[in-house]
Amino acid sequence: MNTGYHGWCAALGVVVLMSAAACDGPSAPDGGETVQISLSVSGGIAGVNWGFTVDGPAGRIVGNTCDVPLACDWEDGDVLGAFDAADLADLAGNFLERGFFDGPADYGSECCDQFNYVLSYRDVDNDRSVRGSDGTIPQSLRSLILLVEQFVTNARG
């Protein structure tokens, strides 16, 4: 028996399977160099409407919308904070780990007084937005939204 031949064939088979799997789904986040993450929140009893963008290439977080001063303290275009590329790479990795690229892009909305979310992720290989409300989004998406909010809070100091 020639185990060298079988080992070589097994290694080749693993490489082929891994290559095929990589073509089927989203690629791993690029480490932050081109990552842009946006979160918009609206609704609730107060009818809030606020959002921000984590801009990887610029290394900063920019406020997009703030229609309810009690919910946020910025104006459109304000720089809210800065961050390290390593921290952004960690955050970006959570999008793949928590299944952001799986499942529907729209989880729908339930009635009345719930917050509605639009979470977007873009880099050179991936571009996806997912929306839903408090009552419709899965726990994995809810925890990802909380991670993004915490990332911004930490960057703001």
Backbone as a chain_set.jsonl record, in Angstrom:
{"seq": "MNTGYHGWCAALGVVVLMSAAACDGPSAPDGGETVQISLSVSGGIAGVNWGFTVDGPAGRIVGNTCDVPLACDWEDGDVLGAFDAADLADLAGNFLERGFFDGPADYGSECCDQFNYVLSYRDVDNDRSVRGSDGTIPQSLRSLILLVEQFVTNARG", "coords": {"N": [[0.842, -1.18, 0.0], [0.551, 2.189, -0.824], [0.896, 4.783, 1.044], [1.668, 7.393, 0.742], [0.687, 8.234, -1.736], [-2.092, 8.086, -1.289], [-2.357, 9.936, 0.771], [-1.621, 12.261, -0.585], [-3.681, 12.439, -2.468], [-5.868, 12.735, -0.748], [-5.261, 15.225, 0.406], [-5.398, 16.864, -1.869], [-8.098, 16.556, -2.46], [-9.274, 17.844, -0.224], [-8.428, 20.488, -0.666], [-9.789, 21.061, -3.071], [-12.479, 20.814, -2.235], [-12.574, 22.861, -0.296], [-12.11, 25.084, -1.91], [-14.367, 25.057, -3.546], [-16.366, 25.445, -1.648], [-15.796, 28.035, -0.834], [-16.656, 29.524, -2.968], [-19.385, 29.469, -2.817], [-20.578, 31.06, -0.798], [-20.622, 34.117, 1.18], [-17.571, 35.958, 1.314], [-14.866, 36.027, 3.689], [-14.715, 38.805, 5.929], [-12.74, 41.683, 5.083], [-10.859, 42.561, 6.922], [-11.107, 45.185, 7.627], [-10.069, 47.23, 6.058], [-11.624, 48.169, 3.915], [-14.144, 48.165, 4.925], [-17.47, 49.179, 5.528], [-19.945, 49.893, 7.768], [-23.282, 50.348, 8.468], [-25.879, 51.543, 10.561], [-29.266, 52.029, 11.062], [-31.901, 53.239, 13.004], [-35.3, 53.312, 13.744], [-38.611, 54.374, 14.752], [-40.482, 53.035, 17.525], [-42.021, 54.158, 20.61], [-41.477, 56.887, 20.855], [-40.945, 57.574, 18.272], [-38.341, 57.58, 17.096], [-35.511, 58.375, 15.013], [-32.545, 57.619, 13.941], [-29.097, 57.254, 12.999], [-25.902, 55.898, 11.94], [-22.629, 55.628, 10.407], [-19.99, 53.379, 10.288], [-16.995, 53.956, 9.138], [-14.603, 52.338, 7.655], [-12.33, 52.83, 5.819], [-11.809, 55.548, 6.365], [-11.431, 55.481, 9.064], [-13.205, 56.346, 11.011], [-16.298, 57.21, 12.695], [-19.373, 58.281, 11.526], [-22.133, 60.374, 12.03], [-25.362, 59.901, 10.705], [-28.122, 60.469, 10.761], [-30.273, 62.17, 12.988], [-33.035, 62.636, 14.383], [-34.351, 62.922, 16.764], [-33.481, 64.531, 19.482], [-33.26, 63.527, 22.12], [-32.63, 60.902, 21.781], [-30.215, 60.805, 20.498], [-27.148, 62.666, 19.995], [-26.094, 64.147, 17.84], [-25.488, 65.731, 14.666], [-26.304, 65.391, 11.201], [-23.577, 64.142, 9.476], [-21.685, 64.739, 11.428], [-18.613, 63.851, 12.987], [-18.319, 61.136, 14.998], [-16.511, 59.607, 16.37], [-13.376, 57.782, 16.553], [-11.45, 54.83, 15.666], [-9.484, 51.831, 16.142], [-7.964, 49.876, 13.568], [-7.734, 47.158, 14.126], [-9.767, 46.717, 15.991], [-12.0, 47.2, 14.394], [-11.697, 45.113, 12.571], [-12.191, 42.928, 14.239], [-14.906, 43.429, 14.855], [-16.001, 43.269, 12.259], [-15.545, 40.571, 11.667], [-17.485, 39.365, 13.228], [-19.814, 39.601, 11.732], [-19.811, 37.582, 9.799], [-19.522, 35.34, 11.474], [-21.888, 35.4, 12.979], [-23.869, 34.898, 11.177], [-24.843, 36.909, 9.463], [-24.907, 37.108, 6.683], [-26.527, 35.098, 5.917], [-29.878, 33.835, 5.571], [-32.977, 35.78, 5.313], [-33.146, 39.047, 3.737], [-34.979, 40.805, 4.585], [-36.768, 40.854, 7.421], [-39.265, 41.652, 7.982], [-41.904, 43.496, 9.697], [-43.42, 44.046, 12.843], [-46.407, 45.131, 14.398], [-46.726, 48.389, 15.707], [-45.1, 50.552, 17.907], [-42.532, 49.412, 18.002], [-39.007, 49.166, 17.589], [-37.422, 49.676, 14.481], [-34.94, 48.303, 12.419], [-32.171, 48.809, 10.252], [-29.456, 47.258, 9.14], [-26.376, 47.443, 7.655], [-23.719, 46.115, 5.692], [-20.676, 46.497, 4.046], [-17.98, 45.667, 1.95], [-15.1, 45.037, -0.15], [-15.877, 42.597, -1.227], [-18.412, 41.933, -0.286], [-21.779, 43.004, 0.078], [-24.458, 43.926, 1.762], [-27.671, 44.463, 3.133], [-29.786, 44.236, 5.946], [-33.007, 44.124, 7.282], [-35.474, 44.683, 9.837], [-37.782, 44.343, 12.616], [-38.082, 44.821, 16.229], [-39.638, 42.615, 17.052], [-39.284, 40.726, 15.066], [-36.682, 40.115, 14.21], [-33.986, 37.735, 14.355], [-32.243, 36.367, 17.243], [-29.484, 36.283, 16.772], [-29.048, 38.399, 14.979], [-29.961, 40.518, 16.519], [-28.051, 40.493, 18.574], [-25.825, 41.176, 17.093], [-26.447, 43.784, 16.273], [-26.38, 45.009, 18.784], [-23.638, 44.697, 19.317], [-22.552, 46.39, 17.342], [-23.608, 48.863, 18.163], [-22.323, 49.025, 20.672], [-19.676, 49.127, 19.851], [-19.605, 51.674, 18.659], [-20.257, 53.257, 20.884], [-17.983, 52.753, 22.492], [-16.001, 53.845, 20.845], [-16.66, 56.497, 20.93], [-15.922, 57.201, 23.419]], "CA": [[0.0, 0.0, 0.0], [1.325, 3.422, -0.944], [0.173, 5.801, 1.818], [2.023, 8.71, 0.23], [-0.245, 8.545, -2.811], [-3.409, 8.333, -0.707], [-2.277, 11.201, 1.495], [-1.612, 13.34, -1.575], [-5.036, 12.524, -3.033], [-6.746, 13.293, 0.283], [-4.952, 16.656, 0.513], [-5.947, 17.506, -3.058], [-9.553, 16.581, -2.294], [-9.609, 18.888, 0.744], [-8.237, 21.777, -1.333], [-10.881, 21.23, -4.037], [-13.708, 21.069, -1.485], [-12.507, 24.192, 0.312], [-12.248, 26.073, -2.979], [-15.763, 25.07, -3.967], [-17.155, 26.05, -0.568], [-15.534, 29.474, -0.816], [-17.398, 30.153, -4.065], [-20.813, 29.401, -2.579], [-21.113, 32.015, 0.164], [-19.878, 35.366, 1.326], [-16.177, 35.797, 1.703], [-14.547, 36.569, 5.009], [-14.471, 40.245, 5.932], [-11.381, 41.995, 4.617], [-9.99, 43.063, 7.985], [-11.421, 46.555, 7.971], [-9.523, 48.252, 5.156], [-12.678, 48.744, 3.075], [-15.431, 47.9, 5.563], [-18.396, 50.219, 5.96], [-21.09, 49.332, 8.472], [-24.262, 51.389, 8.796], [-27.041, 51.145, 11.341], [-30.338, 53.012, 11.182], [-32.935, 52.817, 13.943], [-36.463, 54.2, 13.691], [-39.814, 53.859, 15.384], [-40.645, 53.083, 18.967], [-43.074, 55.047, 21.095], [-41.082, 58.279, 20.595], [-40.746, 57.796, 16.847], [-36.957, 57.976, 16.864], [-34.921, 58.15, 13.696], [-31.139, 57.946, 14.051], [-28.22, 56.297, 12.35], [-24.484, 56.24, 11.804], [-21.815, 54.765, 9.547], [-18.626, 53.062, 10.68], [-16.274, 54.094, 7.876], [-13.287, 51.724, 7.803], [-11.24, 53.525, 5.136], [-11.519, 56.827, 7.017], [-11.117, 55.242, 10.463], [-14.062, 57.164, 11.874], [-17.734, 56.96, 12.71], [-20.056, 59.506, 11.117], [-23.57, 60.39, 12.26], [-26.142, 60.08, 9.473], [-29.433, 61.031, 11.045], [-30.647, 62.278, 14.403], [-34.242, 63.448, 14.39], [-34.871, 63.042, 18.123], [-32.315, 64.854, 20.304], [-33.163, 62.704, 23.322], [-32.112, 59.588, 21.406], [-28.847, 60.95, 19.997], [-26.664, 64.034, 20.205], [-25.276, 64.562, 16.716], [-26.145, 66.191, 13.449], [-25.886, 64.662, 10.006], [-22.209, 64.441, 9.051], [-20.762, 64.88, 12.561], [-17.714, 62.743, 13.302], [-18.679, 60.697, 16.342], [-15.391, 58.966, 17.03], [-12.381, 57.075, 15.739], [-11.224, 53.484, 16.156], [-8.333, 51.098, 15.616], [-8.279, 48.911, 12.518], [-7.873, 45.83, 14.728], [-11.097, 46.645, 16.585], [-12.952, 47.069, 13.302], [-11.548, 43.758, 12.034], [-12.922, 42.055, 15.161], [-16.333, 43.654, 14.634], [-16.345, 42.744, 10.936], [-15.576, 39.112, 11.751], [-18.752, 38.947, 13.827], [-20.881, 39.551, 10.73], [-19.781, 36.236, 9.231], [-19.731, 34.374, 12.559], [-23.265, 35.435, 13.479], [-24.814, 34.568, 10.12], [-25.449, 38.092, 8.846], [-25.05, 36.915, 5.244], [-27.486, 34.007, 5.737], [-31.247, 34.22, 5.897], [-33.597, 36.816, 4.491], [-32.692, 40.431, 3.847], [-36.058, 41.563, 5.223], [-37.505, 40.034, 8.382], [-40.588, 42.228, 8.154], [-42.14, 44.376, 10.834], [-44.642, 43.821, 13.604], [-47.166, 46.344, 14.681], [-46.798, 49.389, 16.767], [-44.182, 50.879, 18.996], [-41.306, 48.633, 18.004], [-37.919, 49.752, 16.828], [-37.097, 49.072, 13.192], [-33.499, 48.37, 12.196], [-31.533, 48.477, 8.979], [-28.033, 47.064, 9.373], [-25.719, 47.235, 6.362], [-22.292, 45.785, 5.701], [-20.106, 46.537, 2.691], [-16.534, 45.687, 1.724], [-14.845, 44.794, -1.572], [-16.492, 41.347, -1.679], [-19.736, 41.743, 0.296], [-22.638, 44.184, 0.171], [-25.748, 43.404, 2.181], [-28.454, 45.146, 4.159], [-30.82, 43.409, 6.558], [-33.943, 44.957, 8.029], [-36.493, 44.002, 10.626], [-38.197, 45.06, 13.828], [-37.8, 44.125, 17.486], [-40.363, 41.357, 17.166], [-39.079, 39.808, 13.941], [-35.287, 39.75, 13.933], [-33.488, 36.647, 15.2], [-31.323, 36.742, 18.313], [-28.139, 36.506, 16.225], [-29.018, 39.757, 14.419], [-30.106, 41.433, 17.651], [-26.763, 40.589, 19.265], [-24.914, 41.897, 16.196], [-26.811, 45.205, 16.406], [-25.837, 45.459, 20.067], [-22.185, 44.808, 19.162], [-22.268, 47.594, 16.56], [-23.879, 50.002, 19.045], [-21.27, 49.072, 21.683], [-18.479, 49.571, 19.143], [-19.721, 53.13, 18.521], [-20.156, 53.818, 22.235], [-16.575, 52.685, 22.901], [-15.218, 54.782, 20.023], [-17.005, 57.856, 21.346], [-15.243, 57.458, 24.693]], "C": [[0.889, 1.246, 0.0], [0.565, 4.541, -0.227], [0.512, 7.2, 1.356], [1.054, 9.163, -0.845], [-1.613, 8.894, -2.236], [-3.439, 9.643, 0.071], [-2.326, 12.387, 0.561], [-3.0, 13.527, -2.162], [-6.008, 13.132, -2.026], [-6.523, 14.795, 0.419], [-5.522, 17.42, -0.665], [-7.465, 17.612, -2.955], [-9.997, 17.663, -1.328], [-9.492, 20.263, 0.111], [-9.38, 22.049, -2.305], [-12.178, 21.544, -3.306], [-13.714, 22.451, -0.849], [-12.667, 25.275, -0.734], [-13.689, 26.18, -3.425], [-16.632, 25.728, -2.913], [-16.978, 27.557, -0.545], [-16.316, 30.202, -1.892], [-18.889, 30.249, -3.771], [-21.358, 30.508, -1.692], [-20.3, 33.278, 0.214], [-18.437, 35.084, 1.718], [-15.973, 36.4, 3.079], [-14.337, 38.071, 4.904], [-12.996, 40.545, 5.684], [-10.469, 42.588, 5.685], [-10.165, 44.535, 8.281], [-10.955, 47.602, 6.989], [-10.59, 48.912, 4.303], [-14.063, 48.613, 3.695], [-16.185, 49.192, 5.87], [-19.611, 49.523, 6.543], [-22.015, 50.482, 8.825], [-25.388, 50.776, 9.61], [-28.009, 52.309, 11.388], [-31.411, 52.423, 12.081], [-34.075, 53.825, 13.853], [-37.613, 53.55, 14.447], [-39.798, 53.981, 16.887], [-41.731, 54.063, 19.342], [-42.757, 56.502, 20.757], [-40.887, 58.576, 19.111], [-39.337, 58.249, 16.52], [-36.539, 57.691, 15.425], [-33.466, 58.585, 13.791], [-30.311, 56.867, 13.36], [-26.795, 56.808, 12.276], [-23.82, 55.254, 10.856], [-20.433, 54.616, 10.157], [-17.838, 52.983, 9.377], [-14.841, 53.592, 8.033], [-12.166, 52.466, 7.109], [-10.842, 54.842, 5.794], [-11.14, 56.653, 8.489], [-11.971, 56.046, 11.424], [-15.523, 56.731, 11.753], [-18.426, 58.29, 12.453], [-21.55, 59.365, 11.393], [-24.307, 60.669, 10.963], [-27.431, 60.845, 9.726], [-29.602, 61.129, 12.548], [-31.84, 63.211, 14.487], [-34.826, 63.668, 15.775], [-33.694, 63.286, 19.059], [-32.173, 64.036, 21.578], [-32.554, 61.335, 23.021], [-30.66, 59.649, 20.944], [-28.442, 62.421, 20.099], [-25.763, 64.509, 19.073], [-26.141, 65.092, 15.585], [-25.585, 65.398, 12.28], [-24.481, 65.101, 9.589], [-21.213, 64.637, 10.181], [-19.881, 63.643, 12.701], [-17.94, 62.388, 14.763], [-17.526, 60.058, 17.085], [-14.464, 58.318, 16.035], [-12.114, 55.723, 16.39], [-9.966, 52.901, 15.539], [-8.795, 50.096, 14.566], [-8.486, 47.519, 13.093], [-9.255, 45.659, 15.361], [-12.164, 46.484, 15.516], [-12.878, 45.671, 12.694], [-12.282, 42.756, 12.923], [-14.43, 42.191, 14.959], [-16.765, 43.043, 13.309], [-16.435, 41.219, 10.948], [-16.872, 38.585, 12.347], [-19.883, 38.86, 12.81], [-20.951, 38.175, 10.088], [-20.119, 35.2, 10.299], [-21.186, 34.298, 13.005], [-24.305, 35.283, 12.373], [-25.479, 35.741, 9.442], [-25.736, 37.877, 7.36], [-25.989, 35.763, 4.902], [-28.884, 34.542, 6.018], [-31.754, 35.359, 5.042], [-32.978, 38.196, 4.708], [-33.741, 41.286, 4.551], [-36.86, 40.626, 6.117], [-38.905, 40.573, 8.642], [-40.683, 43.07, 9.417], [-43.419, 43.954, 11.531], [-45.24, 45.17, 13.958], [-46.623, 47.148, 15.855], [-45.662, 49.411, 17.778], [-42.963, 49.972, 19.108], [-40.251, 49.395, 17.226], [-37.713, 48.954, 15.55], [-35.623, 49.317, 12.93], [-33.165, 48.096, 10.744], [-30.041, 48.439, 9.27], [-27.397, 46.697, 8.039], [-24.242, 46.979, 6.544], [-21.796, 45.799, 4.256], [-18.59, 46.493, 2.791], [-16.322, 45.319, 0.259], [-15.559, 43.553, -2.1], [-17.937, 41.166, -1.238], [-20.484, 43.064, 0.341], [-24.035, 43.699, 0.511], [-26.366, 44.3, 3.232], [-29.526, 44.192, 4.649], [-31.699, 44.325, 7.387], [-34.94, 44.094, 8.785], [-36.825, 44.828, 11.845], [-37.892, 44.21, 15.051], [-38.432, 42.741, 17.533], [-40.059, 40.345, 16.076], [-37.642, 39.354, 13.737], [-34.837, 38.623, 14.862], [-32.474, 37.162, 16.227], [-29.923, 37.027, 17.782], [-28.008, 37.908, 15.635], [-29.136, 40.796, 15.529], [-28.759, 41.599, 18.371], [-25.729, 41.315, 18.404], [-25.19, 43.399, 16.234], [-26.253, 45.767, 17.709], [-24.317, 45.602, 20.015], [-21.8, 46.081, 18.404], [-22.507, 48.837, 17.416], [-22.793, 50.148, 20.105], [-19.953, 49.545, 21.079], [-18.463, 51.101, 19.029], [-19.601, 53.809, 19.884], [-18.717, 53.842, 22.707], [-15.726, 53.687, 22.126], [-15.479, 56.236, 20.426], [-16.361, 58.223, 22.672], [-16.18, 57.722, 25.741]], "O": [[1.863, 1.324, 0.748], [-0.308, 5.176, -0.818], [-0.283, 8.118, 1.558], [0.643, 10.323, -0.875], [-2.227, 9.88, -2.643], [-4.431, 10.371, 0.034], [-2.974, 13.394, 0.848], [-3.45, 14.66, -2.335], [-6.864, 13.939, -2.387], [-7.483, 15.556, 0.535], [-6.073, 18.507, -0.491], [-8.049, 18.633, -3.317], [-10.996, 18.337, -1.579], [-10.354, 21.118, 0.32], [-9.888, 23.17, -2.351], [-12.907, 22.449, -3.712], [-14.735, 23.137, -0.859], [-13.305, 26.294, -0.468], [-14.184, 27.282, -3.66], [-17.54, 26.489, -3.245], [-17.931, 28.283, -0.26], [-16.61, 31.387, -1.74], [-19.59, 31.032, -4.412], [-22.528, 30.864, -1.833], [-19.401, 33.491, -0.6], [-18.14, 34.086, 2.375], [-16.793, 37.177, 3.568], [-13.831, 38.556, 3.892], [-12.121, 39.754, 6.035], [-9.388, 43.075, 5.355], [-9.44, 45.086, 9.11], [-11.391, 48.751, 7.062], [-10.48, 50.098, 3.993], [-15.059, 48.924, 3.041], [-15.626, 50.156, 6.394], [-20.227, 48.673, 5.9], [-21.585, 51.475, 9.412], [-25.797, 49.638, 9.377], [-27.631, 53.435, 11.711], [-31.785, 51.258, 11.942], [-33.852, 55.035, 13.882], [-37.597, 52.355, 14.742], [-39.193, 54.891, 17.454], [-42.3, 54.727, 18.475], [-43.656, 57.269, 20.412], [-40.683, 59.732, 18.74], [-39.15, 59.194, 15.754], [-37.143, 56.875, 14.729], [-33.171, 59.779, 13.731], [-30.757, 55.736, 13.166], [-26.519, 57.984, 12.514], [-24.367, 54.197, 10.542], [-19.785, 55.605, 10.502], [-18.005, 52.04, 8.604], [-13.967, 54.329, 8.489], [-11.134, 52.72, 7.73], [-9.668, 55.212, 5.782], [-10.59, 57.57, 9.098], [-11.528, 56.39, 12.52], [-15.911, 55.998, 10.843], [-18.108, 59.299, 13.081], [-22.161, 58.358, 11.034], [-23.928, 61.564, 10.207], [-27.777, 61.761, 8.981], [-29.13, 60.27, 13.293], [-31.685, 64.422, 14.642], [-35.706, 64.512, 15.948], [-32.978, 62.344, 19.399], [-31.057, 63.868, 22.072], [-32.02, 60.683, 23.919], [-29.952, 58.644, 20.996], [-29.286, 63.301, 20.267], [-24.774, 65.201, 19.318], [-27.359, 64.917, 15.565], [-24.51, 64.805, 12.376], [-24.23, 66.288, 9.377], [-20.01, 64.697, 9.929], [-20.355, 62.517, 12.549], [-17.776, 63.223, 15.652], [-17.557, 59.973, 18.313], [-14.725, 58.304, 14.832], [-12.506, 55.495, 17.534], [-9.449, 53.411, 14.544], [-9.888, 49.538, 14.666], [-9.329, 46.769, 12.599], [-9.847, 44.583, 15.28], [-13.121, 45.73, 15.694], [-13.911, 45.104, 12.337], [-12.926, 41.836, 12.417], [-15.146, 41.192, 14.9], [-17.791, 42.367, 13.246], [-17.314, 40.645, 10.305], [-17.311, 37.484, 12.013], [-20.829, 38.101, 13.019], [-22.043, 37.657, 9.858], [-20.91, 34.288, 10.056], [-21.66, 33.223, 13.373], [-25.492, 35.513, 12.604], [-26.572, 35.596, 8.894], [-26.713, 38.414, 6.838], [-26.223, 35.482, 3.727], [-29.039, 35.593, 6.64], [-31.054, 35.847, 4.155], [-32.365, 38.461, 5.742], [-33.43, 42.365, 5.055], [-37.544, 39.722, 5.636], [-39.65, 40.004, 9.44], [-39.693, 43.321, 10.104], [-44.387, 43.553, 10.885], [-44.601, 46.211, 13.812], [-46.132, 46.607, 16.846], [-45.331, 48.404, 18.405], [-42.424, 49.788, 20.199], [-40.562, 50.17, 16.322], [-37.816, 47.727, 15.537], [-35.112, 50.407, 13.186], [-33.792, 47.261, 10.091], [-29.437, 49.458, 9.606], [-27.827, 45.755, 7.374], [-23.596, 47.543, 7.427], [-22.403, 45.203, 3.367], [-17.99, 47.19, 3.609], [-17.286, 45.293, -0.505], [-15.823, 43.461, -3.299], [-18.628, 40.305, -1.782], [-19.898, 44.114, 0.607], [-24.723, 43.128, -0.335], [-25.679, 44.826, 4.107], [-30.104, 43.434, 3.87], [-31.206, 45.193, 8.107], [-35.208, 42.947, 8.427], [-36.229, 45.879, 12.083], [-37.501, 43.048, 14.942], [-37.808, 41.793, 18.01], [-40.528, 39.209, 16.149], [-37.412, 38.3, 13.143], [-35.256, 38.562, 16.017], [-31.926, 38.255, 16.085], [-29.244, 37.92, 18.287], [-26.961, 38.539, 15.777], [-28.481, 41.838, 15.48], [-28.376, 42.712, 18.731], [-24.851, 41.995, 18.935], [-24.253, 44.199, 16.228], [-25.717, 46.875, 17.732], [-23.765, 46.53, 20.606], [-20.845, 46.765, 18.771], [-21.698, 49.765, 17.398], [-22.379, 51.266, 20.413], [-19.199, 50.278, 21.72], [-17.439, 51.74, 19.272], [-18.917, 54.824, 20.015], [-18.267, 54.843, 23.266], [-14.829, 54.31, 22.694], [-14.61, 57.095, 20.276], [-16.259, 59.4, 23.018], [-15.78, 57.959, 26.881]]}, "num_chains": 1, "name": "protein.A"}
